[in-house]
Amino acid sequence: MQYKVLIIEDDPMVAMINKEYVCKNPLFTVTESFRNGQDALSYLETNSVDLIVLDVFMPYMDGIETLKKIREKKISSEVIMVTAANDSSTIEETMHLGVVDYLIKPFAYERFQVALEKFVSKHTILKQNTVLDQSSIDNIISNPASKFKNSSKENSQAEIKSDASASIEVPENLPKGIQKKTLCLIQNYLLQNKGWQTVEMLAEKLGISIVTARHYLNYLEEQKIIIADVNYSTGGRPSMLYRMK
């Protein structure tokens, strides 16, 4: 079972790219694509989706108005805004209406995947917990302060793992958003724990957010340093598994 995605984008080329990016993640599938908000809303009246990738500038009904209608109709789908609009008023309005993420064109494949992983993190936490603690809430909103636990014991363990990772070779020119210390920390943990690991397990052990863990694991997989697999035996949504090669 995969997360169902609806794409609302008036540019056919961008819509095709968005679909390709979504489908490269085995946890997602695109169910339908529309070029304006009116047609999309008609579809949503009788069809449910987990996530909507929504453009701002469209004919007949723009993305802001479409998002307002989605909220008015209490459609439970989460929304990622994908647009060339980068003015503060537009961004502020969409944030007030509640979006998982806001991507400004042109965007990189890696950044798009981070947006998808933010959705997965939020969805997983909310579905698996009827009552949330502060750590779970911090993971949902990606609070930078939640990347490391407050417990001195856990912090000291992380420092030990980081020191032990000094011997791991990493490229000098890392892409934006990838820090050497965190990368070594994750690689060292996977070296010490040979079996399959879920993102949640790794994030909990290292005291980092689930979104951060997913971002680094995606990078390590792209570099062919680790391998990934999909666990379909969860009884619900499939989950990703990772281990060193």
N, C-alpha and C positions, 0 to 999 in steps of 0.2 A: 504493500500500500504506500502510495506516494502523496506528497502535498500537491494539491491542485492549484495551478496558477492561471490567472487571467491577465492578458496583456492588453492595455488600452493605449494605443499609440497611432497617430495619424500618418507618420512617415513609414512607409513599407520597409525601407532598408533598416531603419532603427528597430522596428518591430521584429524583423528577422534576426537581427543581432541579439536582441533581448531574449528571443526564444532559444537561440543557440546557447547563450550563456546559461539560461535556466536549465536546459536539457543536459548540459554537461555535468550537472550535479545530480547524482542518482536518486536523491531524496525528493526530487521535484519533477513534475510533468506539466506541460502547458495544455490546458483543456480547450482554450478558445482565444481568439485575438480580435479586437475591434478597433476601428479608426476614429470613433467618437464616443463620448460618454453616454449619449442617449441610447444607442444600440446596446452598449454594455450594461446599462441599468435594466433594460428590458430582459436581457439574458439572465441577470442576477435575480430577477423576480422568481424564476423557476429553477435556477441552478445555483448550487453553493460551491464556492471555491475557498481555499485557505488563504491565498495571497493574491493581491492585485498589484501589477506593475503599471503605474499610471503616469502619463505625460501631462504637463500643464497646458501647453498651447495646442488646442484642437478645435475643429469646426463644430458648430451647433451647440456644443456644451463643453466648456474647457475643463481642465483637470480639477481646479479649485471647486467649481460648481458641482462637478461629479462627486468629489469627495464629500461635499456637504450633503448631497442627496444620499450617499451611501450611509452617512452617519444618521441622517433623519430617518431613513428606512430601517435603521438598526441592523444593517447587514454586518455580520460578525467578521468578515474578511479583513485581514491586516493589509496595509498599503505601503508600498515603496514608491516614492515619487522619483521619476526619471525625467529630467528636463534641462533645457538650456537656461532657464530662468534662475539667476543667482542674486537678485535684489533682495535685500533684507526683509521687505514687507511681504513678498511672496513666501519666502522661507518661513517667516514668523507665523503667517496664517496657516500654512500646512502643518506646522508643528502644533499649533493650537487645536487643529482638527484631529491630531493623533496619527502619525505615520511612524513606521518602523525605522525608516531611513530616508535620506534625501540625496540623490545622486545627480551631479551636474555634468551634462554632456560637454565634451567627450569624456567618457569614463573608462577606466581600465577593467579588464576581465576580473582581475584580482579584487578590485574594490567592489564590483558587483557581487562576487561570491561572499564577501564580508557582509554585505547587506542581507543576503539569503541566510547566512549563518546567524545573524542577529535575530531574524525571524524564528529560526529553529530553536535558538536558545530561549527566547521569550515563550514560545509555544510549549516547549518541553517543560519548563519550570511551572507554568500555569496549569498544565494538564496533570502533572505528577504531584502537585501539592495543593491541598485544600486550604492550608494555612501557610503563609510565607514568613520566613525569618528575614533579618536584615540582609544577610548574605545573598539570599535568593533575589530579593528586591534589587540589590546593587547589581547583580548579574543581568537582570532584565533591562535596567536603564544604562548599563555599561558605565557605571560610575568609576572613574579612574582610581578613586581611593579604595575600591574594593579589590584591586588587583592582588593585593597582598593581605593576608590575615593579620589581625592584631595580636594574635598569640605569639609571645616571644619564642616559645618552643618551636612553632611552625616556621617562624622567621629564621631561626638559627638553622633548622634543617635545610631551608632553601639556600642559605648562604653556603652551607657545607656542600650541597649539590652543585652550586654555582662554581665554587672553588675547584671541585673535582672535575668540572667541565673544561678547565683551562686548557687541557690537552687536546680538546676537540678542535679540528681545523674547520674554519668557516671562511667563506669568501670575504675579501676586503671590502668590496663594493656591494653592500646589501641593499635591496630595494627599499623604498620609502615605507616606513611602518614596521620594519623588521630590525630589532635591536640585537646586537651580538650577545649580550648577557642573557637575555631571555631565550634566545635561540639555543645557546649552549645549555641552559638550564633544562629545556625540554628534551634536547637530544640526549643529555646525560641520563635523564629519568628513563627514557626509552631504552637506553643501553643497559641500565640496571634492572629494568623490568621487561623481560624478554617476551612475555605473552601479549596477546591482543589487549589494547587499551581503548576505552571510550574517551571522548572529549571530556565528559563530566568527571571521570575518574582522574584524569591528568590534571584538570583544573583544580579539583579539590585537593589533591596531593601537593601541588606546587603553590597553591594560594593565589592563582590568577583567575581572571574572569573567563567564562566559557567562550565568549566572543574572541578574546585574545588567543586562547588555546586553539580554537578552530583556524584562526588566521595563520598562525605559525605552522600548524599541521598541514594546512593546504600548501604552504610554501615548501615544506620539507617533502611533501609528496610530489610536487612539481619538479623538484630537484632530484627526484628518484633516490632520496636518502631513506625514506620510509615507504611502506606499502599500505594501501587501504583496502578495506573490504566492507561489504554491507551486511549487517546482521538482520535477517528477515524473521527471526524466531522470537521477537520481543512480545508478540501477542498484540501489538498495536503498530505504531509507526516504526519503520526500519531505523536503525541507528548505524553510524559509521564506526568502524574499528580500525585501529592503527597499530603498527609495530615496526621496528627497525628491519631493514632487509637482512 
